[in-house]
Amino acid sequence: MKPGDLVKWTFAKTSPNFNIENKFYMGILLHPEKLPENSWSILLSDGKIVHADETEIEVVRESEDR
């Protein structure tokens, strides 16, 4: 994963209590966060920024190197 990647973010992907409908959002990876390890800030398609754990992130398309 790297900044600029197009991702699918699913909150509480494996939880039986939260996000039971398994809703997801599309977004762009902004930058990695220090804590917890392997977490990222993501700019969602609705303009919100979320802090997500790597288990909640699926890369849809890698960004092109410029």
MMTF fields as JSON, N, C-alpha, C and O atoms, coordinates in Angstrom:
{
  "mmtfVersion": "1.0.0",
  "mmtfProducer": "UNKNOWN",
  "numBonds": 263,
  "numAtoms": 264,
  "numGroups": 66,
  "numChains": 1,
  "numModels": 1,
  "chainsPerModel": [1],
  "groupsPerChain": [66],
  "chainIdList": ["A"],
  "bondAtomList": [4, 2, 8, 6, 12, 10, 16, 14, 20, 18, 24, 22, 28, 26, 32, 30, 36, 34, 40, 38, 44, 42, 48, 46, 52, 50, 56, 54, 60, 58, 64, 62, 68, 66, 72, 70, 76, 74, 80, 78, 84, 82, 88, 86, 92, 90, 96, 94, 100, 98, 104, 102, 108, 106, 112, 110, 116, 114, 120, 118, 124, 122, 128, 126, 132, 130, 136, 134, 140, 138, 144, 142, 148, 146, 152, 150, 156, 154, 160, 158, 164, 162, 168, 166, 172, 170, 176, 174, 180, 178, 184, 182, 188, 186, 192, 190, 196, 194, 200, 198, 204, 202, 208, 206, 212, 210, 216, 214, 220, 218, 224, 222, 228, 226, 232, 230, 236, 234, 240, 238, 244, 242, 248, 246, 252, 250, 256, 254, 260, 258],
  "bondOrderList": [1, 1, 1, 1, 1, 1, 1, 1, 1, 1, 1, 1, 1, 1, 1, 1, 1, 1, 1, 1, 1, 1, 1, 1, 1, 1, 1, 1, 1, 1, 1, 1, 1, 1, 1, 1, 1, 1, 1, 1, 1, 1, 1, 1, 1, 1, 1, 1, 1, 1, 1, 1, 1, 1, 1, 1, 1, 1, 1, 1, 1, 1, 1, 1, 1],
  "groupList": [{"groupName": "MET", "atomNameList": ["N", "CA", "C", "O"], "elementList": ["N", "C", "C", "O"], "formalChargeList": [0, 0, 0, 0], "bondAtomList": [1, 0, 2, 1, 3, 2], "bondOrderList": [1, 1, 2], "singleLetterCode": "M", "chemCompType": "L-PEPTIDE LINKING"}, {"groupName": "LYS", "atomNameList": ["N", "CA", "C", "O"], "elementList": ["N", "C", "C", "O"], "formalChargeList": [0, 0, 0, 0], "bondAtomList": [1, 0, 2, 1, 3, 2], "bondOrderList": [1, 1, 2], "singleLetterCode": "K", "chemCompType": "L-PEPTIDE LINKING"}, {"groupName": "PRO", "atomNameList": ["N", "CA", "C", "O"], "elementList": ["N", "C", "C", "O"], "formalChargeList": [0, 0, 0, 0], "bondAtomList": [1, 0, 2, 1, 3, 2], "bondOrderList": [1, 1, 2], "singleLetterCode": "P", "chemCompType": "L-PEPTIDE LINKING"}, {"groupName": "GLY", "atomNameList": ["N", "CA", "C", "O"], "elementList": ["N", "C", "C", "O"], "formalChargeList": [0, 0, 0, 0], "bondAtomList": [1, 0, 2, 1, 3, 2], "bondOrderList": [1, 1, 2], "singleLetterCode": "G", "chemCompType": "PEPTIDE LINKING"}, {"groupName": "ASP", "atomNameList": ["N", "CA", "C", "O"], "elementList": ["N", "C", "C", "O"], "formalChargeList": [0, 0, 0, 0], "bondAtomList": [1, 0, 2, 1, 3, 2], "bondOrderList": [1, 1, 2], "singleLetterCode": "D", "chemCompType": "L-PEPTIDE LINKING"}, {"groupName": "LEU", "atomNameList": ["N", "CA", "C", "O"], "elementList": ["N", "C", "C", "O"], "formalChargeList": [0, 0, 0, 0], "bondAtomList": [1, 0, 2, 1, 3, 2], "bondOrderList": [1, 1, 2], "singleLetterCode": "L", "chemCompType": "L-PEPTIDE LINKING"}, {"groupName": "VAL", "atomNameList": ["N", "CA", "C", "O"], "elementList": ["N", "C", "C", "O"], "formalChargeList": [0, 0, 0, 0], "bondAtomList": [1, 0, 2, 1, 3, 2], "bondOrderList": [1, 1, 2], "singleLetterCode": "V", "chemCompType": "L-PEPTIDE LINKING"}, {"groupName": "TRP", "atomNameList": ["N", "CA", "C", "O"], "elementList": ["N", "C", "C", "O"], "formalChargeList": [0, 0, 0, 0], "bondAtomList": [1, 0, 2, 1, 3, 2], "bondOrderList": [1, 1, 2], "singleLetterCode": "W", "chemCompType": "L-PEPTIDE LINKING"}, {"groupName": "THR", "atomNameList": ["N", "CA", "C", "O"], "elementList": ["N", "C", "C", "O"], "formalChargeList": [0, 0, 0, 0], "bondAtomList": [1, 0, 2, 1, 3, 2], "bondOrderList": [1, 1, 2], "singleLetterCode": "T", "chemCompType": "L-PEPTIDE LINKING"}, {"groupName": "PHE", "atomNameList": ["N", "CA", "C", "O"], "elementList": ["N", "C", "C", "O"], "formalChargeList": [0, 0, 0, 0], "bondAtomList": [1, 0, 2, 1, 3, 2], "bondOrderList": [1, 1, 2], "singleLetterCode": "F", "chemCompType": "L-PEPTIDE LINKING"}, {"groupName": "ALA", "atomNameList": ["N", "CA", "C", "O"], "elementList": ["N", "C", "C", "O"], "formalChargeList": [0, 0, 0, 0], "bondAtomList": [1, 0, 2, 1, 3, 2], "bondOrderList": [1, 1, 2], "singleLetterCode": "A", "chemCompType": "L-PEPTIDE LINKING"}, {"groupName": "SER", "atomNameList": ["N", "CA", "C", "O"], "elementList": ["N", "C", "C", "O"], "formalChargeList": [0, 0, 0, 0], "bondAtomList": [1, 0, 2, 1, 3, 2], "bondOrderList": [1, 1, 2], "singleLetterCode": "S", "chemCompType": "L-PEPTIDE LINKING"}, {"groupName": "ASN", "atomNameList": ["N", "CA", "C", "O"], "elementList": ["N", "C", "C", "O"], "formalChargeList": [0, 0, 0, 0], "bondAtomList": [1, 0, 2, 1, 3, 2], "bondOrderList": [1, 1, 2], "singleLetterCode": "N", "chemCompType": "L-PEPTIDE LINKING"}, {"groupName": "ILE", "atomNameList": ["N", "CA", "C", "O"], "elementList": ["N", "C", "C", "O"], "formalChargeList": [0, 0, 0, 0], "bondAtomList": [1, 0, 2, 1, 3, 2], "bondOrderList": [1, 1, 2], "singleLetterCode": "I", "chemCompType": "L-PEPTIDE LINKING"}, {"groupName": "GLU", "atomNameList": ["N", "CA", "C", "O"], "elementList": ["N", "C", "C", "O"], "formalChargeList": [0, 0, 0, 0], "bondAtomList": [1, 0, 2, 1, 3, 2], "bondOrderList": [1, 1, 2], "singleLetterCode": "E", "chemCompType": "L-PEPTIDE LINKING"}, {"groupName": "TYR", "atomNameList": ["N", "CA", "C", "O"], "elementList": ["N", "C", "C", "O"], "formalChargeList": [0, 0, 0, 0], "bondAtomList": [1, 0, 2, 1, 3, 2], "bondOrderList": [1, 1, 2], "singleLetterCode": "Y", "chemCompType": "L-PEPTIDE LINKING"}, {"groupName": "HIS", "atomNameList": ["N", "CA", "C", "O"], "elementList": ["N", "C", "C", "O"], "formalChargeList": [0, 0, 0, 0], "bondAtomList": [1, 0, 2, 1, 3, 2], "bondOrderList": [1, 1, 2], "singleLetterCode": "H", "chemCompType": "L-PEPTIDE LINKING"}, {"groupName": "ARG", "atomNameList": ["N", "CA", "C", "O"], "elementList": ["N", "C", "C", "O"], "formalChargeList": [0, 0, 0, 0], "bondAtomList": [1, 0, 2, 1, 3, 2], "bondOrderList": [1, 1, 2], "singleLetterCode": "R", "chemCompType": "L-PEPTIDE LINKING"}],
  "groupTypeList": [0, 1, 2, 3, 4, 5, 6, 1, 7, 8, 9, 10, 1, 8, 11, 2, 12, 9, 12, 13, 14, 12, 1, 9, 15, 0, 3, 13, 5, 5, 16, 2, 14, 1, 5, 2, 14, 12, 11, 7, 11, 13, 5, 5, 11, 4, 3, 1, 13, 6, 16, 10, 4, 14, 8, 14, 13, 14, 6, 6, 17, 14, 11, 14, 4, 17],
  "groupIdList": [1, 2, 3, 4, 5, 6, 7, 8, 9, 10, 11, 12, 13, 14, 15, 16, 17, 18, 19, 20, 21, 22, 23, 24, 25, 26, 27, 28, 29, 30, 31, 32, 33, 34, 35, 36, 37, 38, 39, 40, 41, 42, 43, 44, 45, 46, 47, 48, 49, 50, 51, 52, 53, 54, 55, 56, 57, 58, 59, 60, 61, 62, 63, 64, 65, 66],
  "secStructList": [7, 7, 6, 6, 7, 3, 3, 3, 3, 7, 6, 6, 6, 6, 7, 1, 1, 1, 7, 6, 6, 7, 7, 7, 3, 3, 3, 3, 3, 3, 3, 3, 3, 1, 1, 1, 6, 6, 3, 3, 3, 3, 3, 3, 6, 6, 1, 7, 3, 3, 3, 3, 3, 4, 4, 4, 3, 3, 3, 3, 3, 7, 7, 7, 7, 7],
  "xCoordList": [0.845, 0.0, 0.887, 1.935, 0.43, 1.168, 0.187, -0.915, 0.611, -0.272, -0.748, 0.017, -2.02, -2.613, -3.347, -4.093, -3.154, -3.859, -5.367, -5.804, -6.146, -7.596, -7.927, -7.487, -8.707, -8.993, -10.477, -11.259, -10.822, -12.154, -11.968, -11.191, -12.677, -12.57, -13.853, -14.945, -13.719, -14.86, -14.63, -13.763, -15.399, -15.264, -15.714, -16.753, -14.939, -15.279, -15.656, -16.692, -14.805, -15.048, -15.456, -16.313, -14.862, -15.117, -15.965, -16.125, -16.505, -17.274, -18.708, -19.385, -19.177, -20.574, -21.547, -22.761, -21.012, -21.858, -21.902, -22.914, -20.823, -20.743, -20.719, -20.142, -21.334, -21.366, -21.839, -21.185, -22.949, -23.52, -23.805, -23.699, -24.166, -24.466, -23.196, -23.267, -22.037, -20.745, -20.641, -20.134, -21.126, -21.039, -19.588, -18.789, -19.258, -17.897, -17.931, -18.967, -16.783, -16.634, -15.375, -14.411, -15.379, -14.204, -13.431, -14.016, -12.1, -11.29, -9.881, -9.532, -9.088, -7.695, -6.813, -7.079, -5.757, -4.82, -4.069, -3.527, -4.038, -3.33, -1.906, -0.929, -1.809, -0.495, -0.612, -1.671, 0.495, 0.475, 0.461, 0.97, -0.113, -0.141, 0.875, 1.199, 1.367, 2.365, 1.749, 2.326, 0.579, -0.086, -1.537, -2.157, -2.107, -1.376, -0.573, -0.824, 0.378, 1.202, 0.329, -0.722, 0.77, 0.077, -1.32, -2.21, -1.514, -2.791, -2.567, -1.444, -3.654, -3.587, -4.679, -5.718, -4.436, -5.49, -5.998, -5.219, -7.331, -7.964, -8.944, -9.752, -8.862, -9.839, -10.961, -10.762, -12.153, -13.287, -13.951, -13.74, -14.751, -15.417, -16.391, -16.73, -16.85, -17.764, -17.015, -17.637, -15.662, -14.86, -14.372, -13.568, -14.835, -14.393, -13.033, -12.692, -12.266, -10.988, -11.139, -11.588, -10.759, -10.839, -9.457, -8.58, -9.29, -8.072, -8.438, -9.315, -7.763, -8.165, -7.013, -5.861, -7.337, -6.388, -6.23, -7.164, -5.063, -4.816, -5.811, -6.044, -6.398, -7.362, -8.675, -9.472, -8.902, -10.13, -9.951, -10.9, -8.735, -8.401, -8.12, -7.39, -8.712, -8.441, -8.058, -8.829, -6.867, -6.416, -7.18, -7.172, -7.84, -8.595, -7.702, -7.692, -6.946, -6.036, -4.854, -5.03, -3.677, -2.484, -2.324, -2.669, -1.794, -1.557, -0.401, 0.499, -0.449, 0.617, 1.763, 1.537, 2.982, 4.149, 4.301, 4.189, 4.549, 4.707, 6.077, 6.403],
  "yCoordList": [-1.175, 0.0, 1.233, 1.274, 2.242, 3.499, 4.657, 4.46, 5.872, 7.02, 7.123, 6.916, 7.445, 7.592, 6.361, 6.44, 5.22, 4.001, 4.164, 4.747, 3.651, 3.594, 2.364, 1.259, 2.554, 1.443, 1.325, 2.261, 0.146, -0.124, -0.259, -1.099, 0.564, 0.541, -0.029, 0.465, -1.063, -1.693, -1.654, -2.363, -0.829, -0.723, -2.015, -2.568, -2.5, -3.694, -4.861, -5.503, -5.108, -6.1, -7.482, -8.138, -7.92, -9.275, -9.311, -10.37, -8.171, -8.107, -8.601, -8.207, -9.464, -9.923, -8.887, -9.03, -7.837, -6.847, -5.494, -4.796, -5.122, -3.827, -4.059, -5.038, -3.176, -3.25, -4.627, -5.274, -5.046, -6.355, -6.492, -7.584, -5.382, -5.403, -5.375, -5.46, -5.257, -5.254, -4.12, -4.322, -2.926, -1.765, -1.336, -1.474, -0.814, -0.355, 1.001, 1.432, 1.664, 2.98, 2.98, 2.28, 3.757, 3.895, 5.129, 6.116, 5.058, 6.191, 6.105, 5.185, 7.095, 7.207, 7.216, 7.949, 6.391, 6.394, 7.717, 8.148, 8.361, 9.63, 9.415, 9.777, 8.823, 8.579, 7.543, 7.389, 6.828, 5.862, 6.586, 7.702, 5.962, 6.497, 5.737, 4.586, 6.379, 5.734, 4.64, 3.564, 4.922, 3.956, 3.806, 4.804, 2.646, 1.395, 1.124, 1.72, 0.229, -0.12, -0.554, -1.165, -0.236, -0.623, -0.037, -0.663, 1.158, 1.846, 3.057, 3.536, 3.541, 4.618, 5.65, 5.354, 6.862, 7.864, 7.721, 7.612, 7.722, 7.537, 8.681, 9.018, 9.269, 10.264, 9.512, 8.947, 9.51, 8.79, 9.602, 10.809, 8.926, 9.578, 10.671, 11.54, 10.645, 11.689, 12.871, 13.793, 12.841, 13.941, 13.777, 14.584, 12.756, 12.517, 11.829, 11.104, 12.065, 11.377, 10.437, 10.841, 9.173, 8.178, 7.585, 7.61, 7.056, 6.354, 4.868, 4.434, 4.093, 2.694, 1.724, 2.016, 0.591, -0.501, -1.256, -1.307, -1.84, -2.54, -3.668, -4.016, -4.24, -5.33, -4.835, -5.629, -3.515, -2.927, -2.387, -1.876, -2.5, -1.869, -2.925, -3.889, -2.72, -3.58, -2.668, -1.791, -2.882, -2.065, -2.474, -3.642, -1.507, -1.731, -1.461, -2.211, -0.36, 0.002, 0.772, 1.754, 0.337, 1.046, 2.351, 2.449, 3.352, 4.624, 4.49, 3.669, 5.315, 5.295, 6.156, 7.245, 5.691, 6.49, 7.637, 7.443, 8.811, 9.982, 10.539, 11.529],
  "zCoordList": [0.0, 0.0, 0.0, 0.643, -0.747, -0.778, -1.004, -1.516, -0.611, -0.8, -2.256, -3.198, -2.401, -3.723, -4.215, -5.192, -3.559, -3.962, -3.755, -2.763, -4.688, -4.556, -3.725, -4.043, -2.652, -1.744, -1.424, -1.592, -0.961, -0.422, 1.084, 1.539, 1.864, 3.312, 3.893, 3.61, 4.7, 5.349, 6.851, 7.363, 7.568, 9.014, 9.672, 9.313, 10.634, 11.409, 10.497, 10.67, 9.548, 8.499, 9.028, 8.436, 10.114, 10.615, 11.884, 12.491, 12.287, 13.526, 13.348, 12.399, 14.26, 14.2, 14.783, 14.64, 15.445, 16.103, 15.404, 15.468, 14.745, 14.068, 12.563, 12.089, 11.83, 10.361, 9.884, 9.067, 10.393, 10.073, 8.578, 8.022, 7.929, 6.492, 5.633, 4.407, 6.285, 5.594, 4.565, 3.461, 4.937, 4.049, 3.899, 4.824, 2.724, 2.48, 1.794, 1.29, 1.783, 1.178, 0.328, 0.64, -0.738, -1.594, -1.143, -0.696, -1.268, -0.862, -1.425, -2.164, -1.049, -1.485, -0.234, 0.718, -0.247, 0.873, 0.898, -0.12, 2.061, 2.199, 2.721, 2.065, 3.909, 4.502, 5.61, 6.219, 5.868, 6.962, 8.307, 8.42, 9.308, 10.668, 11.523, 11.234, 12.564, 13.427, 14.298, 14.457, 14.856, 15.726, 15.338, 14.972, 15.392, 15.513, 14.238, 13.191, 14.347, 13.188, 12.024, 12.216, 10.821, 9.581, 9.456, 8.881, 9.991, 9.805, 8.905, 8.751, 8.316, 7.322, 7.541, 8.132, 7.059, 6.909, 5.483, 4.536, 5.348, 4.046, 3.8, 4.666, 2.612, 2.176, 1.473, 0.397, 2.094, 1.519, 0.415, 0.301, -0.388, -1.524, -1.091, -1.894, 0.171, 0.648, 1.272, 1.8, 1.211, 1.718, 3.149, 3.617, 3.853, 5.226, 5.222, 4.288, 6.278, 6.462, 7.645, 8.718, 7.443, 8.504, 8.76, 7.897, 9.96, 10.358, 10.343, 11.09, 9.491, 9.295, 9.527, 9.207, 10.076, 10.266, 8.953, 8.152, 8.726, 7.461, 7.193, 6.035, 8.237, 8.04, 7.443, 6.944, 7.494, 6.967, 5.548, 4.952, 5.009, 3.728, 2.657, 2.889, 1.484, 0.329, -0.842, -1.231, -1.396, -2.517, -3.769, -4.157, -4.399, -5.628, -6.828, -7.804, -6.728, -7.818, -7.258, -6.536, -7.586, -7.133, -7.894, -9.072, -7.2, -7.876, -8.853, -8.675, -9.885, -10.877, -10.392, -9.864, -10.558, -10.184, -11.151, -12.361, -10.651, -11.519, -11.394, -12.049]
}
